[in-house]
């Protein structure tokens, strides 16, 4: 086999911003990247903006971010020239202190990420000098909801300055087959972009969108792309994830026939409904909704202002008799004040008296205002509702228009097993009312009860059901989470079994499902999902709390959780400050003046005889080859870390990717036809220029110098001191390659890749059993915490061929399973 190393140093506008944009003054976004990874519906998204301020004046650069309504910001980093700022969560008190302090006045917008109005828009401003490069990175998380059988999440593209390049990448990894997946947009500015979709060997679905803009078209780039995908559905108890401490249960059985229902439409016709055409919008919506009622359903209509009145004064009406009801709706006229308490209590009392089965009944409530008659105190209305609703009838509420009592309607739904919506008046209001009804009307399973058993025997409790619903609605999904008690966290428990009982149209139904055998691979991820659900629930309690003592108790819990998991909430902010840790610290501005490190003159690989006097190395070094396996030396682990790369023939693996300097280092692996072992057959390094490895010479480029030695070795030295060494493997006639990389700590904290995820995040701790030859190694990837149990073993070093002692990562562990995430299609991608 002929030797092949292709080294591409590609001229990228991101690295030559000053040259590419000399004719454009002011801030320019040279790169706008959005990367989303979805794992079991849990999406982690990173938005990265690289901005060049092409002016000699001093001004503000703006980073504008809009996130989905249920998303939470969990990380923020900023790089101004060579200075890094990293975000950490603290209380809102710091916001007041910063606004009062003149010494930080110029920086308070650039260093503070807060959400004071509970909106989904964030703006960060940084005061910069001329000819400055700024990189903003924000990571947010969201547990996607299922509606109409699909999972969707908006991706807001909101550059505040002219943009040259947009790239959106989504990786979906689910336990069930992804049937369809799309990245959609109706915005005209994205019509010329390129779409790609790939399903790789690990059954991950990858969606990509990219588009470049000219100076003329970059001024008007703003819109929304929507991630949308469908999963296979079966008549079972769903999907379960179990960690050492927590479990997550997703429940969405395939049941098509809806349960017969009794629905009471509780509609506001007070005088304010005449404003902004609201009553006509309601009439239009109700005419359509009534036509969807099935013959086996029953309904009635209760109108309210300061009084209440019924369409039919006795029992519910058959769904086959809707003609007169539509005429009744169309004849409505607005008048009077609003008595919400009388309406709610009257509706519940009607269902208690006339419904055959409260498990199959619900109230569809709509109002456009506040209580102007009767009881107006929100707390008292909620107390009376709880006391009256003794059969737990679900109440679904709509706050119609900007003047509606959103706090009350939301609380009524949250405390009574329902869902609330806020719908503004306008031409599309009727359609939104119809959509909401269609979402909650097709109940296919009612009176649901969840039970969980460790090893199928020992019952455990759950903490919360995300939607707090008693019914399952077709096309939706219920999410249940729980925390195992200390006594239950022992190795004898291998799996968790769920048992779900309820009623469907044909009668009782019972479904069971067991989690996969517990192996610890997803502990960090499950912990993250559990924390998201708990924080989401605490935010909801915080919004609904009326009692000051209760609110204070909730705030304390919410603040503790938000600080632990670094999450921006209504009561916390993220403060970005210059990093002072050992990775890039105060000396970041002098990195280019450090003398380059010769690759094999670095801290030596640890041999068996040197164990007793072992000290962690002072630098970060990665070396790999042979079959192929890699050895990583890190200042944060006393022994090297070693692991094998698993893959298929001709797989291309991304070892390093630093978006700050657009550096990529990839390898291709190939199966030896004689031994079936895997080896490195191609290496790609991309950053600035292109050349071929053919003769001995040195080329000096803007970002690196390249030395080619005798056609058998290539040394690449970057300006920041990092070095890459590539050589033929002498044991196999030069057909395969070895690679070594040193001083990787010079790369930015945003660096990813199979090796990159270790650089700034690798740590170790002793396991609970205190075994001397095992360690728990931890790292993170795009905000995900990863950990695996490593054993101290003897291995052959891939370059020196010497025996070494190292912490071996298991190939089936949580860390090494991320290999599939780093598979790319091209050697220079």
KEVOVEX-805531 format. One record per residue (C-alpha): residue in three letters; x, y, z. Coordinates in steps of 0.02 Angstrom, whole numbers, padded with zeros to 5 digits, always signed. Example, Ala and Ser with C-alpha at 12.3 -4.5 7.8 and 13.67 -1.06 7.14 Angstrom:
ALA+00615-00225+00390;SER+00684-00053+00357;
end
This chain:
UNK+00000+00000+00000;UNK+00069+00169-00047;UNK+00103+00291+00093;UNK-00020+00433+00100;UNK-00026+00587+00209;UNK-00128+00733+00147;UNK-00099+00894+00240;UNK-00213+01039+00199;UNK-00181+01211+00269;UNK-00334+01293+00196;UNK-00350+01482+00180;UNK-00500+01523+00286;UNK-00585+01691+00302;UNK-00596+01666+00489;UNK-00407+01669+00505;UNK-00376+01812+00385;UNK-00517+01924+00436;UNK-00420+02086+00422;UNK-00373+02048+00242;UNK-00539+01979+00184;UNK-00641+02124+00247;UNK-00533+02277+00222;UNK-00672+02363+00126;UNK-00802+02334+00262;UNK-00799+02446+00414;UNK-00870+02401+00583;UNK-00909+02229+00659;UNK-00918+02080+00541;UNK-00972+01904+00593;UNK-00851+01796+00497;UNK-00922+01633+00565;UNK-01094+01597+00641;UNK-01100+01414+00695;UNK-01240+01321+00784;UNK-01206+01143+00840;UNK-01341+01037+00922;UNK-01324+00862+00994;UNK-01485+00771+01040;UNK-01474+00620+01154;UNK-01636+00539+01213;UNK-01733+00701+01170;UNK-01608+00804+01271;UNK-01530+00938+01161;UNK-01368+01030+01200;UNK-01339+01175+01080;UNK-01187+01285+01061;UNK-01198+01450+00968;UNK-01029+01519+00917;UNK-00998+01691+00839;UNK-00827+01745+00778;UNK-00827+01933+00753;UNK-00695+02049+00684;UNK-00708+02235+00721;UNK-00630+02312+00565;UNK-00610+02490+00624;UNK-00484+02594+00718;UNK-00618+02673+00828;UNK-00680+02608+00997;UNK-00856+02539+01003;UNK-00971+02400+01064;UNK-00984+02229+00983;UNK-01153+02146+01010;UNK-01193+01962+01028;UNK-01379+01933+01004;UNK-01452+01765+01056;UNK-01629+01698+01054;UNK-01660+01526+01129;UNK-01813+01412+01133;UNK-01942+01451+01266;UNK-01898+01301+01375;UNK-01710+01310+01349;UNK-01586+01359+01485;UNK-01415+01436+01461;UNK-01282+01331+01545;UNK-01116+01397+01483;UNK-01041+01558+01414;UNK-00864+01594+01357;UNK-00793+01744+01269;UNK-00623+01776+01192;UNK-00565+01955+01159;UNK-00405+01944+01058;UNK-00303+01826+01169;UNK-00399+01850+01333;UNK-00530+01723+01384;UNK-00684+01752+01491;UNK-00779+01606+01566;UNK-00954+01614+01639;UNK-01009+01557+01810;UNK-01180+01568+01892;UNK-01213+01678+02042;UNK-01360+01767+02122;UNK-01447+01918+02050;UNK-01370+02026+02187;UNK-01215+02046+02079;UNK-01321+02129+01945;UNK-01368+02267+02066;UNK-01189+02288+02125;UNK-01126+02302+01946;UNK-01256+02432+01899;UNK-01202+02538+02048;UNK-01015+02522+02020;UNK-00940+02649+01901;UNK-00778+02549+01890;UNK-00863+02409+01794;UNK-00992+02512+01703;UNK-00908+02492+01533;UNK-00905+02303+01552;UNK-01068+02259+01636;UNK-01160+02217+01475;UNK-01019+02113+01406;UNK-00989+02012+01563;UNK-01165+01980+01625;UNK-01290+01852+01558;UNK-01459+01871+01640;UNK-01642+01842+01605;UNK-01735+01973+01706;UNK-01896+01972+01605;UNK-01906+01782+01582;UNK-01896+01811+01395;UNK-01798+01700+01278;UNK-01687+01838+01211;UNK-01514+01882+01276;UNK-01399+02022+01222;UNK-01216+02034+01268;UNK-01113+02189+01228;UNK-00925+02203+01241;UNK-00830+02366+01233;UNK-00681+02339+01116;UNK-00538+02433+01036;UNK-00515+02441+00848;UNK-00456+02290+00746;UNK-00513+02169+00882;UNK-00565+01989+00862;UNK-00702+01928+00979;UNK-00775+01754+00995;UNK-00938+01722+01089;UNK-00990+01544+01136;UNK-01153+01507+01224;UNK-01219+01333+01266;UNK-01400+01301+01310;UNK-01497+01143+01349;UNK-01675+01090+01317;UNK-01778+00932+01337;UNK-01878+00923+01177;UNK-02065+00899+01187;UNK-02165+00784+01074;UNK-02317+00858+00989;UNK-02416+00782+00847;UNK-02294+00638+00847;UNK-02141+00745+00814;UNK-02001+00827+00911;UNK-01963+01005+00861;UNK-01845+01141+00917;UNK-01819+01313+00839;UNK-01642+01370+00800;UNK-01640+01559+00797;UNK-01513+01638+00680;UNK-01500+01815+00749;UNK-01336+01898+00701;UNK-01328+02079+00753;UNK-01194+02121+00624;UNK-01162+02074+00441;UNK-01123+01889+00428;UNK-01013+01797+00304;UNK-01041+01614+00344;UNK-01177+01513+00432;UNK-01159+01330+00478;UNK-01290+01228+00572;UNK-01257+01048+00624;UNK-01372+00933+00721;UNK-01331+00757+00780;UNK-01480+00652+00838;UNK-01450+00493+00936;UNK-01606+00402+00998;UNK-01641+00226+01059;UNK-01776+00209+00925;UNK-01759+00227+00739;UNK-01770+00406+00675;UNK-01901+00390+00537;UNK-01888+00567+00469;UNK-01779+00716+00512;UNK-01772+00891+00441;UNK-01693+01061+00460;UNK-01827+01177+00392;UNK-01839+01363+00360;UNK-01958+01474+00263;UNK-01847+01627+00277;UNK-01790+01691+00108;UNK-01612+01724+00166;UNK-01582+01536+00189;UNK-01652+01478+00022;UNK-01481+01461-00061;UNK-01402+01357+00078;UNK-01343+01178+00064;UNK-01430+01038+00159;UNK-01351+00869+00200;UNK-01416+00719+00298;UNK-01315+00568+00351;UNK-01353+00413+00454;UNK-01188+00343+00517;UNK-01137+00172+00579;UNK-01185+00215+00758;UNK-01363+00253+00698;UNK-01343+00438+00731;UNK-01436+00551+00612;UNK-01335+00704+00562;UNK-01415+00857+00482;UNK-01309+00997+00413;UNK-01345+01166+00335;UNK-01216+01288+00269;UNK-01223+01450+00172;UNK-01101+01588+00128;UNK-01154+01768+00106;UNK-01082+01909+00004;UNK-01054+02085+00066;UNK-01221+02132-00013;UNK-01327+01988+00056;UNK-01247+01980+00230;UNK-01341+02134+00291;UNK-01513+02051+00296;UNK-01480+01882+00377;UNK-01606+01841+00512;UNK-01728+01699+00532;UNK-01773+01533+00610;UNK-01725+01357+00563;UNK-01828+01218+00641;UNK-01761+01048+00690;UNK-01897+00919+00667;UNK-01890+00730+00682;UNK-02003+00579+00707;UNK-01966+00419+00803;UNK-02038+00246+00781;UNK-02179+00211+00903;UNK-02242+00047+00976;UNK-02369-00014+01102;UNK-02249-00025+01246;UNK-02199+00068+01405;UNK-02072+00179+01317;UNK-01887+00209+01346;UNK-01795+00208+01513;UNK-01624+00276+01558;UNK-01547+00226+01725;UNK-01392+00292+01809;UNK-01318+00259+01979;UNK-01424+00395+02056;UNK-01568+00438+01939;UNK-01685+00372+01807;UNK-01781+00451+01663;UNK-01934+00371+01584;UNK-02008+00425+01416;UNK-02185+00361+01389;UNK-02273+00375+01219;UNK-02365+00213+01175;UNK-02438+00189+01002;UNK-02624+00193+01037;UNK-02733+00260+00898;UNK-02913+00254+00960;UNK-02959+00401+01074;UNK-03050+00374+01238;UNK-03231+00439+01238;UNK-03231+00605+01328;UNK-03344+00730+01413;UNK-03284+00907+01377;UNK-03353+01067+01451;UNK-03310+01224+01352;UNK-03300+01365+01480;UNK-03295+01526+01377;UNK-03279+01709+01424;UNK-03409+01823+01338;UNK-03383+01977+01447;UNK-03385+02150+01369;UNK-03198+02153+01340;UNK-03215+02010+01214;UNK-03284+02138+01092;UNK-03113+02220+01082;UNK-02990+02177+00942;UNK-03113+02056+00861;UNK-03083+01927+00997;UNK-03260+01860+01004;UNK-03266+01833+00817;UNK-03101+01740+00827;UNK-03174+01631+00965;UNK-03331+01596+00862;UNK-03226+01545+00714;UNK-03120+01429+00821;UNK-03267+01350+00912;UNK-03360+01315+00749;UNK-03211+01213+00690;UNK-03181+01129+00858;UNK-03362+01072+00876;UNK-03352+00987+00706;UNK-03207+00880+00767;UNK-03305+00805+00912;UNK-03339+00620+00883;UNK-03509+00540+00896;UNK-03456+00441+01050;UNK-03400+00601+01139;UNK-03510+00716+01242;UNK-03498+00904+01267;UNK-03580+01058+01338;UNK-03545+01244+01332;UNK-03543+01357+01485;UNK-03532+01545+01453;UNK-03480+01670+01584;UNK-03466+01854+01619;UNK-03525+01906+01792;UNK-03654+01767+01771;UNK-03644+01591+01702;UNK-03762+01506+01579;UNK-03768+01334+01497;UNK-03804+01285+01317;UNK-03900+01135+01386;UNK-03956+01146+01567;UNK-03954+00959+01599;UNK-03834+00821+01549;UNK-03697+00826+01418;UNK-03746+00829+01235;UNK-03701+00689+01114;UNK-03561+00728+00993;UNK-03678+00684+00850;UNK-03784+00839+00885;UNK-03673+00987+00851;UNK-03778+01085+00725;UNK-03875+01186+00852;UNK-03722+01211+00959;UNK-03633+01298+00814;UNK-03783+01412+00788;UNK-03781+01448+00975;UNK-03597+01498+00968;UNK-03621+01608+00815;UNK-03760+01706+00901;UNK-03655+01755+01052;UNK-03640+01939+01100;UNK-03517+02011+01227;UNK-03580+02096+01385;UNK-03544+02115+01571;UNK-03397+02098+01690;UNK-03286+01946+01722;UNK-03311+01826+01868;UNK-03180+01691+01846;UNK-03208+01606+02014;UNK-03394+01582+01981;UNK-03356+01510+01810;UNK-03222+01387+01868;UNK-03317+01326+02019;UNK-03478+01313+01920;UNK-03391+01212+01784;UNK-03315+01088+01908;UNK-03482+01066+01998;UNK-03568+01031+01832;UNK-03443+00894+01787;UNK-03453+00819+01963;UNK-03641+00804+01940;UNK-03662+00753+01759;UNK-03505+00665+01700;UNK-03509+00476+01696;UNK-03323+00461+01728;UNK-03212+00602+01789;UNK-03060+00511+01717;UNK-03130+00547+01544;UNK-03184+00727+01575;UNK-03097+00894+01558;UNK-03132+01081+01555;UNK-03076+01191+01410;UNK-03067+01365+01486;UNK-03038+01531+01394;UNK-03034+01707+01463;UNK-02968+01874+01401;UNK-02957+01970+01564;UNK-02945+01976+01753;UNK-03084+01951+01879;UNK-03183+02112+01888;UNK-03330+02036+01982;UNK-03344+01914+02127;UNK-03183+01848+02203;UNK-03030+01931+02129;UNK-02892+01865+02244;UNK-02790+01737+02147;UNK-02741+01636+02300;UNK-02921+01620+02356;UNK-02980+01565+02182;UNK-02846+01430+02177;UNK-02890+01369+02353;UNK-03075+01356+02311;UNK-03035+01266+02148;UNK-02928+01137+02237;UNK-03064+01107+02367;UNK-03201+01088+02236;UNK-03105+00982+02111;UNK-03111+00826+02218;UNK-03108+00708+02067;UNK-02954+00792+01991;UNK-03040+00848+01832;UNK-02906+00917+01712;UNK-02923+01103+01672;UNK-02843+01167+01512;UNK-02833+01355+01503;UNK-02806+01492+01374;UNK-02757+01670+01420;UNK-02827+01760+01267;UNK-02751+01929+01228;UNK-02619+02036+01311;UNK-02735+02089+01455;UNK-02781+01911+01510;UNK-02732+01851+01684;UNK-02588+01740+01632;UNK-02532+01702+01809;UNK-02703+01639+01861;UNK-02738+01538+01704;UNK-02566+01459+01711;UNK-02587+01416+01896;UNK-02761+01343+01868;UNK-02692+01224+01737;UNK-02533+01179+01833;UNK-02628+01136+01992;UNK-02766+01039+01903;UNK-02676+00918+01786;UNK-02691+01031+01634;UNK-02590+01135+01513;UNK-02600+01322+01483;UNK-02572+01429+01330;UNK-02554+01615+01305;UNK-02630+01668+01138;UNK-02625+01848+01081;UNK-02771+01920+00985;UNK-02745+01938+00798;UNK-02786+01858+00632;UNK-02706+01692+00678;UNK-02785+01679+00851;UNK-02925+01563+00797;UNK-02801+01441+00718;UNK-02697+01439+00878;UNK-02851+01402+00984;UNK-02894+01258+00868;UNK-02716+01191+00873;UNK-02716+01193+01063;UNK-02881+01099+01072;UNK-02820+00970+00946;UNK-02665+00944+01052;UNK-02758+00901+01212;UNK-02920+00826+01149;UNK-02866+00655+01081;UNK-02838+00568+01248;UNK-02800+00386+01211;UNK-02758+00330+01388;UNK-02827+00395+01552;UNK-02808+00367+01740;UNK-02622+00329+01715;UNK-02519+00260+01858;UNK-02330+00237+01851;UNK-02236+00110+01957;UNK-02050+00069+01957;UNK-01955-00083+02022;UNK-01768-00112+02038;UNK-01727-00283+01966;UNK-01915-00301+01942;UNK-01940-00326+02130;UNK-01904-00175+02240;UNK-02021-00029+02214;UNK-01949+00146+02203;UNK-02035+00315+02198;UNK-02027+00449+02065;UNK-02000+00636+02093;UNK-02108+00713+01959;UNK-02201+00692+01795;UNK-02148+00833+01682;UNK-02320+00879+01617;UNK-02412+00834+01779;UNK-02548+00749+01676;UNK-02663+00604+01719;UNK-02698+00565+01536;UNK-02592+00524+01386;UNK-02634+00621+01229;UNK-02599+00547+01058;UNK-02441+00616+00981;UNK-02371+00681+01146;UNK-02251+00607+01273;UNK-02248+00595+01462;UNK-02079+00609+01549;UNK-02055+00540+01724;UNK-01897+00558+01827;UNK-01842+00497+01997;UNK-01694+00488+02113;UNK-01641+00326+02193;UNK-01621+00326+02380;UNK-01449+00295+02455;UNK-01494+00118+02508;UNK-01547+00079+02329;UNK-01382+00133+02249;UNK-01292-00033+02264;UNK-01215-00145+02133;UNK-01344-00284+02154;UNK-01472-00181+02058;UNK-01442-00203+01872;UNK-01599-00133+01790;UNK-01760-00038+01820;UNK-01930-00102+01768;UNK-02077+00015+01735;UNK-02258-00038+01746;UNK-02390+00080+01679;UNK-02575+00050+01708;UNK-02722+00147+01640;UNK-02882+00147+01539;UNK-02901+00150+01352;UNK-03053+00142+01240;UNK-03063-00048+01246;UNK-03037-00059+01435;UNK-02892-00081+01556;UNK-02714-00081+01490;UNK-02550-00127+01574;UNK-02379-00100+01494;UNK-02206-00148+01557;UNK-02029-00107+01501;UNK-01857-00132+01576;UNK-01708-00018+01560;UNK-01547-00082+01482;UNK-01428-00165+01602;UNK-01344-00030+01706;UNK-01163-00003+01652;UNK-01126+00176+01705;UNK-01101+00236+01527;UNK-01231+00374+01535;UNK-01221+00429+01717;UNK-01164+00606+01675;UNK-01297+00629+01542;UNK-01440+00562+01648;UNK-01383+00675+01791;UNK-01394+00823+01672;UNK-01569+00777+01611;UNK-01629+00752+01790;UNK-01559+00921+01842;UNK-01644+01005+01693;UNK-01813+00931+01740;UNK-01794+00977+01923;UNK-01740+01156+01883;UNK-01883+01172+01758;UNK-02005+01115+01892;UNK-01932+01235+02022;UNK-01947+01380+01899;UNK-02129+01335+01873;UNK-02158+01328+02061;UNK-02068+01494+02079;UNK-02184+01573+01951;UNK-02340+01503+02032;UNK-02297+01531+02216;UNK-02409+01659+02304;UNK-02352+01638+02483;UNK-02191+01733+02525;UNK-02125+01595+02639;UNK-02155+01464+02506;UNK-02075+01572+02373;UNK-01921+01597+02482;UNK-01905+01409+02508;UNK-01920+01376+02321;UNK-01794+01514+02282;UNK-01666+01435+02398;UNK-01683+01266+02313;UNK-01682+01342+02140;UNK-01528+01446+02176;UNK-01437+01294+02244;UNK-01479+01187+02092;UNK-01439+01327+01968;UNK-01269+01359+02048;UNK-01225+01174+02053;UNK-01266+01146+01869;UNK-01217+01320+01806;UNK-01389+01369+01739;UNK-01463+01542+01708;UNK-01637+01555+01786;UNK-01754+01697+01833;UNK-01661+01715+01999;UNK-01481+01686+01943;UNK-01362+01768+01821;UNK-01204+01711+01733;UNK-01054+01822+01763;UNK-00910+01809+01639;UNK-00738+01851+01705;UNK-00561+01825+01643;UNK-00501+01649+01675;UNK-00372+01626+01810;UNK-00350+01437+01804;UNK-00196+01348+01740;UNK-00259+01316+01567;UNK-00248+01489+01492;UNK-00241+01608+01640;UNK-00154+01775+01653;UNK-00012+01729+01534;UNK-00122+01702+01383;UNK-00055+01859+01299;UNK+00123+01792+01300;UNK+00091+01619+01228;UNK+00167+01663+01059;UNK+00331+01709+01143;UNK+00354+01537+01222;UNK+00492+01436+01139;UNK+00422+01289+01038;UNK+00432+01117+01117;UNK+00524+00976+01031;UNK+00401+00832+01026;UNK+00508+00693+01099;UNK+00602+00806+01222;UNK+00440+00828+01320;UNK+00402+00748+01486;UNK+00445+00564+01467;UNK+00319+00423+01457;UNK+00306+00337+01626;UNK+00384+00166+01634;UNK+00341+00031+01760;UNK+00501+00058+01859;UNK+00460+00242+01887;UNK+00292+00219+01974;UNK+00347+00265+02149;UNK+00425+00432+02104;UNK+00288+00476+01981;UNK+00235+00658+01958;UNK+00105+00719+01833;UNK+00183+00794+01675;UNK+00185+00982+01656;UNK+00119+00979+01477;UNK-00015+00892+01375;UNK+00046+00764+01246;UNK-00050+00641+01136;UNK+00031+00502+01036;UNK-00050+00366+00933;UNK-00021+00229+00805;UNK-00008+00039+00791;UNK-00182-00039+00797;UNK-00224+00111+00826;UNK-00212+00156+01008;UNK-00171+00320+01090;UNK-00078+00375+01246;UNK-00119+00543+01325;UNK-00011+00629+01455;UNK-00102+00761+01555;UNK-00051+00876+01700;UNK-00210+00823+01788;UNK-00181+00633+01793;UNK-00030+00549+01872;UNK-00016+00408+01743;UNK-00047+00423+01556;UNK-00220+00382+01490;UNK-00227+00250+01352;UNK-00365+00186+01241;UNK-00402+00099+01077;UNK-00500+00179+00936;UNK-00641+00068+00876;UNK-00713+00094+00705;UNK-00751+00020+00536;UNK-00642+00008+00383;UNK-00607+00179+00305;UNK-00686+00277+00449;UNK-00621+00456+00467;UNK-00604+00513+00648;UNK-00582+00694+00703;UNK-00445+00701+00834;UNK-00443+00890+00860;UNK-00550+01035+00807;UNK-00516+01210+00873;UNK-00648+01331+00803;UNK-00549+01479+00870;UNK-00411+01454+00740;UNK-00509+01337+00624;UNK-00385+01196+00655;UNK-00437+01017+00614;UNK-00334+00859+00632;UNK-00417+00700+00564;UNK-00359+00522+00534;UNK-00425+00383+00423;UNK-00413+00204+00483;UNK-00402+00049+00375;UNK-00409-00138+00406;UNK-00252-00236+00363;UNK-00309-00377+00245;UNK-00183-00499+00320;UNK-00203-00469+00508;UNK-00377-00385+00514;UNK-00299-00256+00631;UNK-00342-00072+00609;UNK-00209+00057+00566;UNK-00195+00242+00522;UNK-00180+00261+00333;UNK-00211+00447+00308;UNK-00191+00605+00411;UNK-00269+00774+00372;UNK-00215+00937+00452;UNK-00312+01091+00399;UNK-00280+01272+00443;UNK-00201+01386+00311;UNK-00118+01324+00147;UNK-00103+01172+00036;UNK+00054+01072-00010;UNK+00105+00893-00049;UNK+00226+00786+00047;UNK+00354+00738-00083;UNK+00528+00809-00046;UNK+00626+00869+00104;UNK+00591+01053+00131;UNK+00526+01181+00255;UNK+00383+01298+00215;UNK+00333+01441+00329;UNK+00152+01497+00321;UNK+00050+01622+00422;UNK-00003+01498+00555;UNK+00129+01360+00547;UNK+00299+01305+00484;UNK+00310+01134+00402;UNK+00467+01026+00396;UNK+00470+00872+00283;UNK+00612+00752+00322;UNK+00669+00622+00196;UNK+00495+00580+00138;UNK+00461+00484+00300;UNK+00421+00617+00430;UNK+00326+00781+00438;UNK+00342+00906+00581;UNK+00217+01049+00593;UNK+00251+01188+00717;UNK+00111+01315+00750;UNK+00137+01494+00805;UNK+00065+01457+00977;UNK+00196+01323+01008;UNK+00089+01169+00975;UNK+00175+01036+00868;UNK+00113+00892+00761;UNK+00232+00751+00713;UNK+00181+00624+00580;UNK+00290+00476+00529;UNK+00286+00309+00438;UNK+00261+00158+00549;UNK+00426+00061+00526;UNK+00352-00106+00578;UNK+00236-00114+00426;UNK+00349-00061+00282;UNK+00293+00119+00299;UNK+00115+00080+00244;UNK+00038+00151+00402;UNK+00066+00304+00509;UNK+00100+00363+00684;UNK+00051+00534+00748;UNK+00108+00636+00897;UNK+00040+00802+00959;UNK+00117+00907+01098;UNK+00070+01065+01192;UNK-00115+01042+01155;UNK-00150+01151+01307;UNK-00116+01298+01190;UNK-00280+01261+01102;UNK-00437+01354+01155;UNK-00564+01290+01282;UNK-00687+01268+01137;UNK-00578+01128+01064;UNK-00668+00964+01031;UNK-00624+00800+00948;UNK-00580+00628+01012;UNK-00419+00697+01088;UNK-00481+00875+01107;UNK-00615+00833+01235;UNK-00476+00784+01358;UNK-00369+00940+01346;UNK-00454+01061+01465;UNK-00577+00944+01551;UNK-00486+00783+01600;UNK-00487+00744+01786;UNK-00481+00589+01895;UNK-00544+00533+02063;UNK-00532+00376+02166;UNK-00685+00263+02161;UNK-00792+00236+02315;UNK-00717+00063+02341;UNK-00542+00143+02353;UNK-00463+00010+02244;UNK-00283+00068+02206;UNK-00282+00008+02025;UNK-00441+00096+01969;UNK-00487+00277+01939;UNK-00643+00368+01884;UNK-00589+00477+01738;UNK-00703+00622+01694;UNK-00711+00743+01550;UNK-00847+00841+01460;UNK-00909+00864+01283;UNK-01013+01015+01234;UNK-01074+01034+01412;UNK-01106+00847+01440;UNK-01016+00770+01588;UNK-00934+00604+01541;UNK-00851+00477+01653;UNK-00780+00302+01641;UNK-00691+00183+01760;UNK-00510+00156+01705;UNK-00391+00018+01759;UNK-00203+00029+01781;UNK-00127-00087+01650;UNK+00034-00123+01554;UNK+00030-00069+01371;UNK+00153-00050+01228;UNK+00181+00132+01184;UNK+00123+00160+01003;UNK+00278+00261+00955;UNK+00422+00206+01066;UNK+00370+00021+01073;UNK+00414+00021+01260;UNK+00306-00054+01396;UNK+00216+00080+01494;UNK+00092+00090+01637;UNK-00068+00185+01598;UNK-00249+00209+01645;UNK-00343+00108+01513;UNK-00514+00173+01462;UNK-00641+00036+01419;UNK-00701+00040+01238;UNK-00881+00017+01296;UNK-00869+00156+01425;UNK-00960+00322+01417;UNK-00805+00420+01362;UNK-00748+00308+01219;UNK-00924+00283+01153;UNK-00914+00463+01096;UNK-00799+00405+00956;UNK-00951+00395+00841;UNK-00985+00580+00872;UNK-00816+00625+00795;UNK-00836+00528+00633;UNK-00828+00646+00484;UNK-00853+00621+00298;UNK-00694+00700+00229;UNK-00514+00698+00287;UNK-00508+00889+00287;UNK-00683+00923+00357;
end
